[in-house]
Structure formats: structure tokens, C-alpha cells
Amino acid sequence: MTKISKLRTLALATILIAGTIGLIAGTIGAAMAQSSSDQRREVFNDWQTFSAGSGNSKMCVALSFPKEIQPEGLNRGDIAILVSHQLEFQDFDVLQIKLGYPLEEGRPVKINIDGRQWDLFPDAENAWPISLEDNAAILRAMKAGQEMYVEGRSQLGNMTMDRYSLRGISAALRSIDIDCGR
């Protein structure tokens, strides 16, 4: 897949995931309370999984919400980290971070996993790994790590730092692999 087609696919993933985030943006308990015949949800420590659709249109998502948000009280939308599989596009392990505000253009979002750092490119309210290699390296670090910090800057100049637990990510990723037949 070329870099341009991958970026197009990532943009489509943003649109599809943005639609599902509305269903799952509440607490884990609220997400688990909703039921539908074509949706499957599981909880793995601090991560949960969600799948919807069937056949070629199936999408599977592992997600987590921050354990700590800084600064407190800042007006923000949905905040989450997601890893998705989309069978229609044969996209697997697509990492996306939703920061809940319009990001400053051209300024990378920074993540830190147990002392290892990466820059992600900003796109509206989302951040994406810069390359497929970074995406794979970040996922490896997440599976081996304990915590992840996400630092961003809004178009208004507000700096944020969100702390995520990585407890349960390996099991959640295995679950979406199985759920999407990978």
C-alpha cells in the first residue's frame, strides 16, 4: 500500500471511528450496558474492545480512556486512544489518539511510553503515527509498557498531558485480532 493510500485509509478510519466513539465515549460501564446483536464488547483491565458490522464491513476497536487529564477543567470533547482493524480496507493495528480539541497545525503530538518518545502528526482533533514503522514500534512499546503519556497543544495554545494505563492492551489486541479473524 502506498503512503498516500495509507493516509487516505487513515482518514477514512478517522471518520468511521469518530462515528463509533459517540457510542463508546462514556464510561466503560455505560458502554457495556448498551447492547446490540452485531456488537461485541469486552473489558481487559483498563482497555475495552468493541466490534460492529459483519463480513467485509466489520470493524474491531481496542480503546482506553485516560486515567489522568491535565489541566483539569479544560473544555474538551472525546479523549481516547484507539487501535482498530477494518476489514473493508485490510487495515490492521491502526493507532489513533483523540485529544478532544482542535490541535495546533504543524505541531506534533508527543507520546511517551516508559521513557521512549515519539512524535505523532496532528489532524483536526486526532493524532496519528508519522509512519507505518512508528505505528508498529509504538504498539510494541505499548504491549511491553505500563503507562503512556500524551502531550498536545490546542489551536488556542493550551497544553495538555493525558496519562493512560497500558494494563490489558495485549489481551485487548488479541481479542480484536480474533474478533476480526486475523
Phi and psi in degrees as GROMACS dihedral restraints (atoms count N, CA, C in turn):
[ dihedral_restraints ]
;  ai    aj    ak    al  type     phi  dphi    fc
    3     4     5     6     1   -73.5    20    10
    4     5     6     7     1   162.5    20    10
    6     7     8     9     1   -60.6    20    10
    7     8     9    10     1   -40.3    20    10
    9    10    11    12     1   -66.1    20    10
   10    11    12    13     1   -43.2    20    10
   12    13    14    15     1   -68.3    20    10
   13    14    15    16     1   -32.7    20    10
   15    16    17    18     1   -65.8    20    10
   16    17    18    19     1   -42.3    20    10
   18    19    20    21     1   -64.0    20    10
   19    20    21    22     1   -38.3    20    10
   21    22    23    24     1   -63.1    20    10
   22    23    24    25     1   -43.3    20    10
   24    25    26    27     1   -64.6    20    10
   25    26    27    28     1   -40.3    20    10
   27    28    29    30     1   -62.8    20    10
   28    29    30    31     1   -38.3    20    10
   30    31    32    33     1   -64.4    20    10
   31    32    33    34     1   -42.1    20    10
   33    34    35    36     1   -64.0    20    10
   34    35    36    37     1   -37.8    20    10
   36    37    38    39     1   -61.4    20    10
   37    38    39    40     1   -39.3    20    10
   39    40    41    42     1   -58.6    20    10
   40    41    42    43     1   -45.9    20    10
   42    43    44    45     1   -63.7    20    10
   43    44    45    46     1   -46.6    20    10
   45    46    47    48     1   -65.9    20    10
   46    47    48    49     1   -43.6    20    10
   48    49    50    51     1   -69.9    20    10
   49    50    51    52     1   -36.3    20    10
   51    52    53    54     1   -58.5    20    10
   52    53    54    55     1   -36.3    20    10
   54    55    56    57     1   -67.0    20    10
   55    56    57    58     1   -38.9    20    10
   57    58    59    60     1   -78.8    20    10
   58    59    60    61     1   -25.9    20    10
   60    61    62    63     1   -62.1    20    10
   61    62    63    64     1   -30.8    20    10
   63    64    65    66     1   -62.5    20    10
   64    65    66    67     1   -32.2    20    10
   66    67    68    69     1   -74.8    20    10
   67    68    69    70     1   -26.9    20    10
   69    70    71    72     1  -122.2    20    10
   70    71    72    73     1    12.8    20    10
   72    73    74    75     1   -75.9    20    10
   73    74    75    76     1   -15.6    20    10
   75    76    77    78     1   -74.4    20    10
   76    77    78    79     1  -163.4    20    10
   78    79    80    81     1   -69.7    20    10
   79    80    81    82     1   164.3    20    10
   81    82    83    84     1   -59.0    20    10
   82    83    84    85     1   -39.8    20    10
   84    85    86    87     1   -62.1    20    10
   85    86    87    88     1   -42.0    20    10
   87    88    89    90     1   -66.0    20    10
   88    89    90    91     1   -40.5    20    10
   90    91    92    93     1   -64.7    20    10
   91    92    93    94     1   -39.7    20    10
   93    94    95    96     1   -69.7    20    10
   94    95    96    97     1   -27.8    20    10
   96    97    98    99     1   -71.1    20    10
   97    98    99   100     1   -27.6    20    10
   99   100   101   102     1   -72.3    20    10
  100   101   102   103     1   143.3    20    10
  102   103   104   105     1  -137.2    20    10
  103   104   105   106     1   148.6    20    10
  105   106   107   108     1  -155.7    20    10
  106   107   108   109     1   148.5    20    10
  108   109   110   111     1   -66.7    20    10
  109   110   111   112     1   -23.6    20    10
  111   112   113   114     1  -108.1    20    10
  112   113   114   115     1    18.4    20    10
  114   115   116   117     1  -122.6    20    10
  115   116   117   118     1   141.7    20    10
  117   118   119   120     1  -128.2    20    10
  118   119   120   121     1   131.2    20    10
  120   121   122   123     1  -129.7    20    10
  121   122   123   124     1   140.1    20    10
  123   124   125   126     1  -140.1    20    10
  124   125   126   127     1   156.5    20    10
  126   127   128   129     1  -118.8    20    10
  127   128   129   130     1   133.1    20    10
  129   130   131   132     1  -129.4    20    10
  130   131   132   133     1    94.7    20    10
  132   133   134   135     1    52.9    20    10
  133   134   135   136     1  -111.8    20    10
  135   136   137   138     1   -94.9    20    10
  136   137   138   139     1    10.3    20    10
  138   139   140   141     1  -122.8    20    10
  139   140   141   142     1   152.0    20    10
  141   142   143   144     1  -133.6    20    10
  142   143   144   145     1   160.9    20    10
  144   145   146   147     1  -121.2    20    10
  145   146   147   148     1   156.7    20    10
  147   148   149   150     1  -147.5    20    10
  148   149   150   151     1   134.2    20    10
  150   151   152   153     1  -138.4    20    10
  151   152   153   154     1   147.3    20    10
  153   154   155   156     1  -148.8    20    10
  154   155   156   157     1   158.4    20    10
  156   157   158   159     1    87.0    20    10
  157   158   159   160     1  -178.2    20    10
  159   160   161   162     1  -150.4    20    10
  160   161   162   163     1   165.3    20    10
  162   163   164   165     1    56.1    20    10
  163   164   165   166     1  -138.5    20    10
  165   166   167   168     1   -68.0    20    10
  166   167   168   169     1   -18.8    20    10
  168   169   170   171     1   -94.2    20    10
  169   170   171   172     1     9.7    20    10
  171   172   173   174     1   -70.9    20    10
  172   173   174   175     1   140.8    20    10
  174   175   176   177     1  -130.3    20    10
  175   176   177   178     1   136.5    20    10
  177   178   179   180     1  -125.6    20    10
  178   179   180   181     1   134.9    20    10
  180   181   182   183     1  -133.6    20    10
  181   182   183   184     1   134.7    20    10
  183   184   185   186     1  -106.6    20    10
  184   185   186   187     1   134.9    20    10
  186   187   188   189     1  -147.4    20    10
  187   188   189   190     1   159.1    20    10
  189   190   191   192     1  -146.2    20    10
  190   191   192   193     1   153.1    20    10
  192   193   194   195     1  -108.3    20    10
  193   194   195   196     1   154.6    20    10
  195   196   197   198     1   -63.4    20    10
  196   197   198   199     1   147.1    20    10
  198   199   200   201     1   -84.8    20    10
  199   200   201   202     1   -27.1    20    10
  201   202   203   204     1  -146.1    20    10
  202   203   204   205     1   137.7    20    10
  204   205   206   207     1  -125.4    20    10
  205   206   207   208     1   126.9    20    10
  207   208   209   210     1  -126.8    20    10
  208   209   210   211     1   137.4    20    10
  210   211   212   213     1   -76.6    20    10
  211   212   213   214     1   151.0    20    10
  213   214   215   216     1   -69.8    20    10
  214   215   216   217     1   149.5    20    10
  216   217   218   219     1    86.1    20    10
  217   218   219   220     1    -5.7    20    10
  219   220   221   222     1   -72.4    20    10
  220   221   222   223     1   136.1    20    10
  222   223   224   225     1   -72.5    20    10
  223   224   225   226     1   110.4    20    10
  225   226   227   228     1  -135.3    20    10
  226   227   228   229     1   154.1    20    10
  228   229   230   231     1   -86.1    20    10
  229   230   231   232     1  -145.8    20    10
  231   232   233   234     1   -64.3    20    10
  232   233   234   235     1   134.0    20    10
  234   235   236   237     1  -126.2    20    10
  235   236   237   238     1   120.7    20    10
  237   238   239   240     1  -167.1    20    10
  238   239   240   241     1   161.2    20    10
  240   241   242   243     1  -115.3    20    10
  241   242   243   244     1   135.4    20    10
  243   244   245   246     1  -131.0    20    10
  244   245   246   247     1   146.4    20    10
  246   247   248   249     1  -128.2    20    10
  247   248   249   250     1   124.9    20    10
  249   250   251   252     1  -127.3    20    10
  250   251   252   253     1   154.8    20    10
  252   253   254   255     1  -119.7    20    10
  253   254   255   256     1   133.7    20    10
  255   256   257   258     1  -129.4    20    10
  256   257   258   259     1   108.0    20    10
  258   259   260   261     1   -63.0    20    10
  259   260   261   262     1   -36.5    20    10
  261   262   263   264     1   -55.9    20    10
  262   263   264   265     1   -36.8    20    10
  264   265   266   267     1  -104.6    20    10
  265   266   267   268     1     2.1    20    10
  267   268   269   270     1    54.4    20    10
  268   269   270   271     1    39.7    20    10
  270   271   272   273     1  -100.6    20    10
  271   272   273   274     1   127.9    20    10
  273   274   275   276     1  -130.3    20    10
  274   275   276   277     1   146.1    20    10
  276   277   278   279     1    59.4    20    10
  277   278   279   280     1    41.6    20    10
  279   280   281   282     1   -83.0    20    10
  280   281   282   283     1   114.9    20    10
  282   283   284   285     1   -89.2    20    10
  283   284   285   286     1   133.3    20    10
  285   286   287   288     1  -142.5    20    10
  286   287   288   289     1   138.6    20    10
  288   289   290   291     1  -119.9    20    10
  289   290   291   292     1   126.1    20    10
  291   292   293   294     1   -99.5    20    10
  292   293   294   295     1   121.4    20    10
  294   295   296   297     1   -98.4    20    10
  295   296   297   298     1   -13.1    20    10
  297   298   299   300     1    84.2    20    10
  298   299   300   301     1    16.3    20    10
  300   301   302   303     1  -161.4    20    10
  301   302   303   304     1   158.5    20    10
  303   304   305   306     1   -66.8    20    10
  304   305   306   307     1   124.2    20    10
  306   307   308   309     1   -81.1    20    10
  307   308   309   310     1   150.0    20    10
  309   310   311   312     1   -65.1    20    10
  310   311   312   313     1   126.5    20    10
  312   313   314   315     1   -64.5    20    10
  313   314   315   316     1   139.8    20    10
  315   316   317   318     1    79.9    20    10
  316   317   318   319     1    -8.4    20    10
  318   319   320   321     1  -102.2    20    10
  319   320   321   322     1   119.3    20    10
  321   322   323   324     1   -66.9    20    10
  322   323   324   325     1   149.0    20    10
  324   325   326   327     1   -83.1    20    10
  325   326   327   328     1   138.0    20    10
  327   328   329   330     1  -109.7    20    10
  328   329   330   331     1   136.8    20    10
  330   331   332   333     1  -122.6    20    10
  331   332   333   334     1   150.3    20    10
  333   334   335   336     1  -134.7    20    10
  334   335   336   337     1   123.1    20    10
  336   337   338   339     1  -120.2    20    10
  337   338   339   340     1   106.4    20    10
  339   340   341   342     1    47.8    20    10
  340   341   342   343     1    44.0    20    10
  342   343   344   345     1    93.8    20    10
  343   344   345   346     1   -12.3    20    10
  345   346   347   348     1   -93.5    20    10
  346   347   348   349     1   136.5    20    10
  348   349   350   351     1  -120.2    20    10
  349   350   351   352     1   147.7    20    10
  351   352   353   354     1  -140.1    20    10
  352   353   354   355     1   151.9    20    10
  354   355   356   357     1   -99.5    20    10
  355   356   357   358     1   138.5    20    10
  357   358   359   360     1  -116.9    20    10
  358   359   360   361     1   149.5    20    10
  360   361   362   363     1   -87.6    20    10
  361   362   363   364     1   138.3    20    10
  363   364   365   366     1   -82.6    20    10
  364   365   366   367     1   143.9    20    10
  366   367   368   369     1  -149.1    20    10
  367   368   369   370     1   100.8    20    10
  369   370   371   372     1    61.5    20    10
  370   371   372   373     1  -113.2    20    10
  372   373   374   375     1  -104.3    20    10
  373   374   375   376     1    11.4    20    10
  375   376   377   378     1  -117.3    20    10
  376   377   378   379     1   159.3    20    10
  378   379   380   381     1  -131.1    20    10
  379   380   381   382     1   141.6    20    10
  381   382   383   384     1  -131.3    20    10
  382   383   384   385     1   148.7    20    10
  384   385   386   387     1   -59.1    20    10
  385   386   387   388     1   148.1    20    10
  387   388   389   390     1   -71.2    20    10
  388   389   390   391     1   -31.2    20    10
  390   391   392   393     1  -141.8    20    10
  391   392   393   394     1   165.7    20    10
  393   394   395   396     1   -64.0    20    10
  394   395   396   397     1   -34.4    20    10
  396   397   398   399     1   -65.0    20    10
  397   398   399   400     1   -43.1    20    10
  399   400   401   402     1   -63.3    20    10
  400   401   402   403     1   -41.8    20    10
  402   403   404   405     1   -55.6    20    10
  403   404   405   406     1   -47.7    20    10
  405   406   407   408     1   -66.1    20    10
  406   407   408   409     1   -41.8    20    10
  408   409   410   411     1   -65.8    20    10
  409   410   411   412     1   -40.3    20    10
  411   412   413   414     1   -64.6    20    10
  412   413   414   415     1   -43.8    20    10
  414   415   416   417     1   -63.2    20    10
  415   416   417   418     1   -39.1    20    10
  417   418   419   420     1   -61.8    20    10
  418   419   420   421     1   -44.7    20    10
  420   421   422   423     1   -65.2    20    10
  421   422   423   424     1   -38.3    20    10
  423   424   425   426     1   -61.8    20    10
  424   425   426   427     1   -43.0    20    10
  426   427   428   429     1   -64.2    20    10
  427   428   429   430     1   -33.7    20    10
  429   430   431   432     1   -90.3    20    10
  430   431   432   433     1   -14.2    20    10
  432   433   434   435     1   -91.9    20    10
  433   434   435   436     1   176.4    20    10
  435   436   437   438     1  -109.8    20    10
  436   437   438   439     1   -42.2    20    10
  438   439   440   441     1  -139.4    20    10
  439   440   441   442     1   154.9    20    10
  441   442   443   444     1  -134.4    20    10
  442   443   444   445     1   134.5    20    10
  444   445   446   447     1  -111.3    20    10
  445   446   447   448     1   137.4    20    10
  447   448   449   450     1  -121.4    20    10
  448   449   450   451     1   123.4    20    10
  450   451   452   453     1  -117.5    20    10
  451   452   453   454     1   127.4    20    10
  453   454   455   456     1  -138.1    20    10
  454   455   456   457     1   168.1    20    10
  456   457   458   459     1  -133.6    20    10
  457   458   459   460     1   129.5    20    10
  459   460   461   462     1   -79.8    20    10
  460   461   462   463     1   166.9    20    10
  462   463   464   465     1   -61.3    20    10
  463   464   465   466     1   -23.6    20    10
  465   466   467   468     1   -85.1    20    10
  466   467   468   469     1    -3.7    20    10
  468   469   470   471     1    93.8    20    10
  469   470   471   472     1     4.4    20    10
  471   472   473   474     1   -77.1    20    10
  472   473   474   475     1   130.0    20    10
  474   475   476   477     1   -92.0    20    10
  475   476   477   478     1   139.4    20    10
  477   478   479   480     1  -129.4    20    10
  478   479   480   481     1   153.9    20    10
  480   481   482   483     1  -139.9    20    10
  481   482   483   484     1   118.9    20    10
  483   484   485   486     1  -115.3    20    10
  484   485   486   487     1   137.6    20    10
  486   487   488   489     1  -110.4    20    10
  487   488   489   490     1   127.6    20    10
  489   490   491   492     1  -114.7    20    10
  490   491   492   493     1   142.8    20    10
  492   493   494   495     1   -85.8    20    10
  493   494   495   496     1   142.5    20    10
  495   496   497   498     1  -103.7    20    10
  496   497   498   499     1     9.0    20    10
  498   499   500   501     1   -65.5    20    10
  499   500   501   502     1   119.1    20    10
  501   502   503   504     1   100.8    20    10
  502   503   504   505     1    -5.7    20    10
  504   505   506   507     1   -64.1    20    10
  505   506   507   508     1   -40.7    20    10
  507   508   509   510     1   -61.3    20    10
  508   509   510   511     1   -44.6    20    10
  510   511   512   513     1   -65.8    20    10
  511   512   513   514     1   -39.2    20    10
  513   514   515   516     1   -64.0    20    10
  514   515   516   517     1   -41.8    20    10
  516   517   518   519     1   -67.2    20    10
  517   518   519   520     1   -38.5    20    10
  519   520   521   522     1   -61.8    20    10
  520   521   522   523     1   -40.1    20    10
  522   523   524   525     1   -62.5    20    10
  523   524   525   526     1   -44.6    20    10
  525   526   527   528     1   -72.6    20    10
  526   527   528   529     1   -28.2    20    10
  528   529   530   531     1   -60.0    20    10
  529   530   531   532     1   -47.8    20    10
  531   532   533   534     1   -65.9    20    10
  532   533   534   535     1   -46.1    20    10
  534   535   536   537     1   -62.0    20    10
  535   536   537   538     1   -34.5    20    10
  537   538   539   540     1   -98.2    20    10
  538   539   540   541     1    14.1    20    10
  540   541   542   543     1    66.1    20    10
  541   542   543   544     1    36.2    20    10
